[in-house]
Amino acid sequence: MIYPTRRAVVAVAAGVPAALVIGVLAPSGWLAGPLWVAVMLLAMVADALSGGSRSRLALDAPERPFLSVARTAPIAFIARFGKGLTPRRAEAALDADDRLGLQPRFARAQVDARAAAFDFSLTPERRGEGRLHRLWVRWTGPLGLVWLQKAFALDIDAPVGTDLQSVREDAVRMLARDAVIGSKTQIDRGEGTEFESLKEFQTGMDPRSIDWKQSARHLHLLAKEFRTERNHHVILAMDSGRAMCEPVAGAPRIDRAINASLLLGYACLRAGDRAGFYAFDSAPRLLTGVVGGLDAFKQLQHAAGRIDYSAEETNYTLALNTLAAKLRRRSLVVVFTDFTDPTAAELMIEASARLLRRHLVLFVVMQDEELETMAAAEPFEPADVSRAVVSSDLLRQREAVMVRLRRMGAHIVEAPAGRIGPALINAYVELKRRDLL
């Protein structure tokens, strides 16, 4: 496609008043207007012919992007000009699905060695199948009077998955100390209750580990050495209902929960425990068996990818009672959910009672920074007061639900969306230290 630039349009328009004045002053001057338009058309034709060949413009095959929710990924396109004159700079526009979060949609680049590299950024907002449709490349001739443009059909699949890179980064940072989660034999009583061996007491060891009877028998101090129990079952229960699909800090709550659950799953497998997924909204959607060993982490990733978004309200009664009926062994049930509706929260509390009779239940909720900001904001208008009152009321109801759950024996992890993974790992470590699993 070839079309005039703004410079050409302004130049043609600027000649109209001058041609009108000449036509008024001289009877034969009426030819000045058509003559000026003809000159500009010839200049634009010459500019287009000397601007380079559109047919010789080629696009290097782009690499298929690997995208994750709420993580920015760069993508580059390289356009190469063929023989002949080449422009100094070029522009490009990319067409992609809205879910890919394309920013910016336009890019400019200098032409170096007959090639121009256009850089774009993709920040997906939701998991699912995305697609890159078309790329337009345009440049001007030497006079800057016309645009020469060529379109390339891309049709590149760009699936958006779970942010595994952040899971790996958090895992390396949080799980570098094997002793913290019981991967090495411990001598602290709080680290486990399974007796391992007796060891000669040395300065710096916990005096509470001294076995006085054995010390009296052998006539020197001996300390008990314990190791952390393993092979616990950890069920990662994901609420994928409407409330959990709402965005927080640039990503849906369910995606934040999936990242945290994968991080916890990796910690469990590394510590010798077994982990499995359970997803529900208005009905149970996914229930996997528990798996053990680091090699099974890929199975957890695959199961997490099957958790879809839902627009239905969560049925806690059906979901938690179904899970309680399926579990045959005492397990740590980690429930990722959000307390928004008081009626639904009441039903969740009632349904949790059956799980708490036999299992250890840990609820994971994300702090609602938007509500906290509105509740603490300084009011300037009557609407600000109304928002602050409603926000404070919702926060009080949320806190009341958590207080009732704690009284029932459940454990609560509440943290900002970006820190939910490390906070969950700390809670898991603390439960193991207290031998509650």
C-alpha positions as CSV (number, residue, x, y, z in Angstrom):
1,M,0.0,0.0,0.0
2,I,1.2,3.5,-0.9
3,Y,-0.4,6.6,0.6
4,P,0.6,10.3,1.2
5,T,2.2,11.4,4.5
6,R,1.1,14.4,6.6
7,R,3.8,16.4,5.0
8,A,2.4,15.9,1.5
9,V,-1.1,16.7,2.6
10,V,0.0,19.9,4.3
11,A,2.1,20.9,1.3
12,V,-0.8,20.5,-1.1
13,A,-3.2,22.4,1.2
14,A,-0.6,25.2,1.7
15,G,-0.5,25.8,-2.1
16,V,-4.3,26.3,-2.4
17,P,-4.4,29.9,-0.8
18,A,-1.5,31.0,-2.9
19,A,-3.0,29.6,-6.1
20,L,-6.3,31.4,-5.2
21,V,-4.5,34.8,-4.7
22,I,-2.7,34.4,-8.0
23,G,-5.9,33.5,-9.8
24,V,-7.6,36.7,-8.5
25,L,-4.7,39.0,-9.4
26,A,-4.1,37.5,-12.9
27,P,-6.7,36.1,-15.2
28,S,-4.3,33.4,-16.4
29,G,-3.2,32.6,-12.9
30,W,-6.0,30.1,-12.4
31,L,-3.6,27.4,-13.8
32,A,-1.4,27.8,-10.8
33,G,-3.6,25.6,-8.6
34,P,-3.8,22.6,-10.9
35,L,-0.2,23.0,-11.8
36,W,0.8,22.9,-8.1
37,V,-1.3,19.8,-7.5
38,A,0.3,18.1,-10.6
39,V,3.8,19.0,-9.3
40,M,3.1,17.5,-5.9
41,L,1.7,14.3,-7.5
42,L,4.8,14.0,-9.6
43,A,7.0,14.5,-6.5
44,M,5.0,11.9,-4.6
45,V,5.4,9.4,-7.5
46,A,9.1,10.1,-7.7
47,D,9.4,9.7,-3.9
48,A,7.6,6.3,-4.0
49,L,9.8,5.0,-6.8
50,S,13.0,6.0,-5.0
51,G,11.8,4.8,-1.5
52,G,12.6,1.1,-2.0
53,S,10.8,-1.9,-3.2
54,R,7.9,-3.3,-1.1
55,S,8.1,-6.7,-2.9
56,R,11.7,-7.2,-1.8
57,L,10.9,-6.5,1.9
58,A,11.1,-9.8,3.8
59,L,10.3,-10.8,7.4
60,D,12.5,-13.2,9.4
61,A,10.5,-16.1,10.9
62,P,9.8,-15.0,14.5
63,E,10.3,-17.3,17.4
64,R,7.2,-18.6,19.1
65,P,6.8,-16.7,22.4
66,F,6.5,-18.4,25.8
67,L,4.1,-16.4,27.8
68,S,3.1,-16.4,31.5
69,V,0.4,-14.5,33.3
70,A,1.4,-11.1,34.6
71,R,5.0,-11.5,33.4
72,T,6.3,-9.3,30.6
73,A,7.9,-11.1,27.7
74,P,9.7,-9.3,24.8
75,I,9.1,-10.3,21.2
76,A,11.1,-9.0,18.2
77,F,10.5,-8.9,14.5
78,I,13.3,-8.3,12.0
79,A,12.4,-6.9,8.6
80,R,15.0,-7.0,5.8
81,F,15.1,-4.8,2.8
82,G,16.3,-6.1,-0.5
83,K,18.5,-4.6,-3.1
84,G,18.2,-1.0,-4.0
85,L,17.6,2.1,-1.9
86,T,16.8,1.6,1.7
87,P,15.2,4.0,4.2
88,R,16.9,5.4,7.3
89,R,14.1,4.4,9.6
90,A,10.9,2.3,9.6
91,E,7.8,1.8,11.7
92,A,5.7,-1.3,12.5
93,A,2.3,-2.1,14.0
94,L,1.4,-5.4,15.5
95,D,-2.1,-6.9,15.8
96,A,-2.6,-9.4,18.6
97,D,-5.4,-10.8,20.9
98,D,-6.4,-8.5,23.7
99,R,-5.5,-11.2,26.3
100,L,-1.8,-10.9,25.4
101,G,-1.6,-7.4,26.7
102,L,0.4,-6.0,23.8
103,Q,2.3,-2.7,24.7
104,P,3.1,-0.8,22.7
105,R,1.3,-1.6,19.5
106,F,3.6,0.6,17.4
107,A,7.4,0.5,17.2
108,R,10.0,2.5,15.4
109,A,13.5,1.3,14.4
110,Q,16.6,2.5,12.6
111,V,17.5,0.6,9.4
112,D,21.0,-0.8,9.9
113,A,22.6,-3.1,7.3
114,R,19.3,-3.3,5.4
115,A,17.5,-4.7,8.5
116,A,15.1,-3.1,11.0
117,A,14.4,-4.8,14.4
118,F,11.0,-3.9,16.0
119,D,10.6,-4.7,19.7
120,F,7.3,-5.2,21.4
121,S,6.3,-6.4,24.9
122,L,3.5,-8.8,25.8
123,T,2.1,-8.8,29.4
124,P,-0.8,-11.4,29.4
125,E,-3.6,-10.9,31.8
126,R,-5.2,-14.4,31.7
127,R,-4.2,-18.0,30.8
128,G,-5.5,-19.5,27.5
129,E,-4.8,-19.5,23.8
130,G,-3.6,-16.3,22.3
131,R,-2.6,-15.4,18.7
132,L,-0.5,-12.9,16.9
133,H,-2.4,-12.0,13.7
134,R,-0.6,-9.4,11.5
135,L,2.4,-7.1,11.3
136,W,2.4,-3.9,9.3
137,V,5.8,-2.3,8.3
138,R,5.9,1.1,6.7
139,W,8.6,3.7,5.7
140,T,8.8,7.0,3.8
141,G,10.7,7.9,0.7
142,P,13.7,10.3,0.6
143,L,11.3,13.3,0.4
144,G,9.0,12.1,3.1
145,L,5.9,12.6,0.9
146,V,4.5,9.0,0.8
147,W,4.3,6.0,3.0
148,L,5.2,2.6,1.6
149,Q,3.6,-0.1,3.6
150,K,3.6,-3.9,3.5
151,A,1.5,-6.3,5.7
152,F,2.7,-9.7,6.8
153,A,0.2,-12.4,8.0
154,L,1.7,-14.0,11.1
155,D,-1.0,-16.4,12.5
156,I,1.4,-17.4,15.3
157,D,-0.1,-19.2,18.3
158,A,0.8,-17.7,21.6
159,P,-0.5,-19.8,24.5
160,V,-0.5,-18.2,27.9
161,G,0.4,-20.5,30.8
162,T,1.2,-20.4,34.5
163,D,4.2,-18.2,35.5
164,L,6.6,-21.1,36.2
165,Q,9.6,-18.8,36.1
166,S,8.5,-17.0,39.3
167,V,7.9,-20.4,40.9
168,R,11.4,-21.5,40.1
169,E,12.9,-18.2,41.3
170,D,10.9,-18.4,44.6
171,A,11.8,-22.1,45.0
172,V,15.5,-21.4,44.6
173,R,15.3,-18.5,47.1
174,M,13.1,-20.2,49.7
175,L,14.2,-23.8,49.5
176,A,18.0,-23.4,49.4
177,R,18.2,-24.4,53.1
178,D,17.3,-28.1,53.1
179,A,17.4,-28.3,56.8
180,V,14.5,-25.9,57.2
181,I,11.9,-28.2,55.8
182,G,13.4,-31.5,57.1
183,S,15.4,-32.8,54.2
184,K,18.4,-33.4,56.6
185,T,18.5,-35.1,60.0
186,Q,17.8,-32.6,62.8
187,I,18.7,-32.6,66.4
188,D,16.0,-30.2,67.5
189,R,13.0,-31.6,69.3
190,G,10.8,-29.1,67.5
191,E,11.8,-30.4,64.1
192,G,10.2,-33.8,64.5
193,T,9.3,-36.6,66.8
194,E,10.7,-39.7,65.1
195,F,13.8,-40.9,67.0
196,E,16.9,-41.4,64.9
197,S,19.9,-42.1,67.2
198,L,21.8,-41.0,70.2
199,K,24.7,-38.7,69.9
200,E,27.3,-37.4,72.3
201,F,26.2,-34.0,73.7
202,Q,28.4,-31.1,72.5
203,T,28.5,-27.4,73.4
204,G,25.9,-25.5,71.5
205,M,23.3,-28.3,71.3
206,D,19.9,-27.9,72.8
207,P,20.0,-29.1,76.4
208,R,16.4,-30.3,76.1
209,S,17.6,-33.1,73.7
210,I,19.7,-34.7,76.5
211,D,18.6,-38.3,77.3
212,W,19.3,-38.4,81.1
213,K,18.6,-42.1,81.5
214,Q,21.0,-43.1,78.8
215,S,23.5,-40.5,80.0
216,A,23.5,-42.0,83.5
217,R,23.9,-45.5,82.1
218,H,26.9,-44.6,79.9
219,L,28.4,-42.1,82.4
220,H,28.5,-39.2,79.9
221,L,26.0,-36.9,78.3
222,L,24.1,-38.3,75.3
223,A,21.5,-36.3,73.3
224,K,18.6,-37.6,71.2
225,E,18.7,-37.0,67.5
226,F,15.4,-36.7,65.8
227,R,14.4,-36.5,62.1
228,T,11.3,-34.9,60.6
229,E,8.5,-37.3,59.5
230,R,7.8,-37.5,55.8
231,N,5.2,-38.9,53.4
232,H,2.5,-36.5,54.6
233,H,-0.4,-35.8,52.2
234,V,-0.9,-32.2,51.1
235,I,-4.0,-31.3,49.1
236,L,-3.9,-28.1,47.2
237,A,-7.6,-27.1,47.0
238,M,-8.2,-24.3,44.5
239,D,-11.4,-22.2,44.5
240,S,-11.8,-21.3,40.8
241,G,-15.2,-19.5,41.2
242,R,-16.2,-16.0,40.1
243,A,-14.6,-14.1,43.0
244,M,-11.2,-15.9,42.5
245,C,-11.1,-15.0,38.8
246,E,-11.2,-11.2,39.5
247,P,-7.8,-9.5,38.9
248,V,-5.5,-8.4,41.7
249,A,-2.1,-6.7,41.2
250,G,-2.4,-7.2,37.4
251,A,-3.4,-10.9,37.4
252,P,-6.4,-13.0,38.4
253,R,-6.5,-14.2,41.9
254,I,-6.6,-17.8,40.7
255,D,-3.4,-17.4,38.8
256,R,-1.7,-16.0,41.9
257,A,-3.0,-18.9,43.8
258,I,-1.7,-21.4,41.2
259,N,1.8,-20.0,41.4
260,A,1.8,-20.2,45.2
261,S,0.4,-23.7,45.1
262,L,3.1,-24.9,42.7
263,L,5.7,-23.4,44.9
264,L,4.2,-25.2,47.9
265,G,3.9,-28.4,45.9
266,Y,7.6,-28.2,45.0
267,A,8.5,-27.7,48.7
268,C,6.3,-30.7,49.7
269,L,7.9,-33.0,47.1
270,R,11.4,-31.8,48.1
271,A,10.6,-32.4,51.8
272,G,9.5,-36.0,51.1
273,D,5.8,-35.3,51.4
274,R,3.1,-36.0,48.7
275,A,0.9,-33.4,47.0
276,G,-2.2,-33.3,44.8
277,F,-4.6,-30.8,43.3
278,Y,-8.3,-30.2,43.9
279,A,-10.3,-27.5,42.0
280,F,-13.9,-26.5,42.5
281,D,-16.4,-23.8,41.8
282,S,-20.1,-24.6,41.7
283,A,-19.1,-28.2,41.7
284,P,-15.8,-30.2,41.9
285,R,-13.9,-29.9,38.7
286,L,-10.5,-31.6,39.3
287,L,-9.2,-34.1,41.8
288,T,-5.8,-35.7,41.3
289,G,-4.2,-38.3,43.3
290,V,-1.2,-37.4,45.5
291,V,2.2,-37.8,44.0
292,G,5.7,-37.9,45.6
293,G,9.2,-37.2,44.5
294,L,10.7,-34.3,42.6
295,D,10.1,-36.1,39.3
296,A,6.4,-35.8,39.9
297,F,6.5,-32.0,39.8
298,K,5.7,-32.1,36.1
299,Q,2.4,-33.9,36.9
300,L,1.5,-31.0,39.3
301,Q,2.3,-28.5,36.5
302,H,0.0,-30.4,34.1
303,A,-2.8,-30.5,36.7
304,A,-2.5,-26.8,37.4
305,G,-2.8,-26.0,33.7
306,R,-6.2,-27.8,33.6
307,I,-7.7,-25.4,36.2
308,D,-9.9,-23.0,34.1
309,Y,-11.6,-19.7,34.8
310,S,-15.2,-19.8,35.9
311,A,-18.0,-17.3,36.1
312,E,-20.1,-19.4,38.6
313,E,-20.5,-18.9,42.3
314,T,-18.5,-21.2,44.6
315,N,-20.5,-24.0,46.3
316,Y,-18.4,-24.6,49.4
317,T,-20.8,-27.1,50.9
318,L,-20.6,-29.5,47.9
319,A,-16.9,-28.9,47.3
320,L,-15.6,-29.3,50.8
321,N,-17.9,-32.2,51.8
322,T,-16.9,-34.0,48.6
323,L,-13.2,-33.6,49.4
324,A,-13.8,-34.8,53.0
325,A,-15.4,-37.9,51.7
326,K,-12.6,-38.6,49.2
327,L,-9.7,-38.3,51.6
328,R,-8.9,-41.6,53.3
329,R,-5.9,-40.4,55.3
330,R,-5.2,-37.4,57.5
331,S,-3.9,-34.6,55.3
332,L,-3.0,-31.0,55.2
333,V,-5.7,-29.3,53.1
334,V,-4.6,-25.9,51.8
335,V,-7.7,-24.0,50.6
336,F,-7.1,-21.0,48.3
337,T,-10.2,-18.9,48.4
338,D,-11.5,-15.3,49.0
339,F,-14.0,-14.1,51.6
340,T,-16.3,-11.7,49.7
341,D,-19.9,-12.7,50.3
342,P,-21.0,-13.1,53.9
343,T,-23.5,-15.7,53.0
344,A,-21.0,-17.8,51.1
345,A,-18.5,-17.3,53.9
346,E,-21.0,-18.7,56.4
347,L,-21.6,-21.8,54.3
348,M,-17.9,-22.2,53.9
349,I,-17.4,-22.2,57.7
350,E,-20.1,-24.8,58.2
351,A,-18.6,-27.0,55.5
352,S,-15.1,-26.6,56.9
353,A,-16.2,-28.2,60.2
354,R,-16.3,-31.7,58.7
355,L,-12.8,-31.3,57.3
356,L,-11.4,-30.0,60.6
357,R,-12.6,-33.0,62.5
358,R,-9.9,-35.2,60.9
359,H,-7.6,-33.0,58.8
360,L,-5.4,-30.0,59.2
361,V,-6.9,-27.1,57.2
362,L,-4.9,-24.1,56.1
363,F,-6.8,-21.2,54.4
364,V,-4.9,-18.9,52.1
365,V,-6.3,-15.5,51.3
366,M,-4.9,-12.5,49.6
367,Q,-5.1,-9.0,51.1
368,D,-7.5,-6.8,49.2
369,E,-5.3,-3.8,48.7
370,E,-8.0,-1.9,46.9
371,L,-10.4,-2.1,49.8
372,E,-7.7,-1.2,52.3
373,T,-6.7,1.8,50.2
374,M,-10.3,3.0,49.9
375,A,-10.9,2.5,53.7
376,A,-7.7,4.5,54.6
377,A,-8.1,7.2,52.0
378,E,-8.7,10.8,53.2
379,P,-12.2,11.8,52.2
380,F,-12.7,14.9,50.0
381,E,-16.2,14.3,48.7
382,P,-19.3,12.5,50.1
383,A,-18.7,9.6,47.7
384,D,-15.3,9.1,49.3
385,V,-17.0,8.7,52.7
386,S,-19.4,6.2,51.3
387,R,-16.6,4.1,49.8
388,A,-14.6,4.2,53.0
389,V,-17.6,3.1,55.1
390,V,-18.5,0.2,52.7
391,S,-14.8,-0.8,52.4
392,S,-14.3,-0.8,56.2
393,D,-17.5,-2.9,56.6
394,L,-16.3,-5.5,54.1
395,L,-12.9,-5.7,55.8
396,R,-14.5,-6.2,59.2
397,Q,-16.7,-9.0,57.8
398,R,-13.6,-10.6,56.3
399,E,-11.7,-10.4,59.6
400,A,-14.7,-11.9,61.5
401,V,-14.7,-14.9,59.1
402,M,-11.0,-15.5,59.7
403,V,-11.4,-15.2,63.5
404,R,-14.2,-17.8,63.5
405,L,-12.0,-20.1,61.3
406,R,-9.1,-19.8,63.8
407,R,-11.4,-20.6,66.7
408,M,-12.5,-23.8,64.9
409,G,-8.9,-24.9,64.6
410,A,-8.1,-23.8,61.1
411,H,-4.9,-21.9,60.2
412,I,-4.9,-18.7,58.1
413,V,-2.3,-17.3,55.8
414,E,-3.0,-13.7,54.6
415,A,-0.5,-11.8,52.6
416,P,-0.3,-9.4,49.6
417,A,-0.8,-11.1,46.2
418,G,2.9,-10.7,45.3
419,R,4.1,-12.3,48.5
420,I,1.5,-15.1,49.0
421,G,4.0,-17.8,47.9
422,P,6.8,-17.1,50.5
423,A,4.2,-16.6,53.2
424,L,2.6,-20.0,52.4
425,I,6.0,-21.7,52.5
426,N,6.7,-20.1,55.9
427,A,3.4,-21.4,57.2
428,Y,4.2,-24.9,55.9
429,V,7.6,-24.9,57.5
430,E,6.1,-23.7,60.8
431,L,3.4,-26.5,60.7
432,K,6.2,-29.1,60.2
433,R,8.2,-27.7,63.0
434,R,5.3,-27.9,65.4
435,D,4.6,-31.5,64.2
436,L,1.0,-30.7,63.4
437,L,0.9,-32.6,60.1
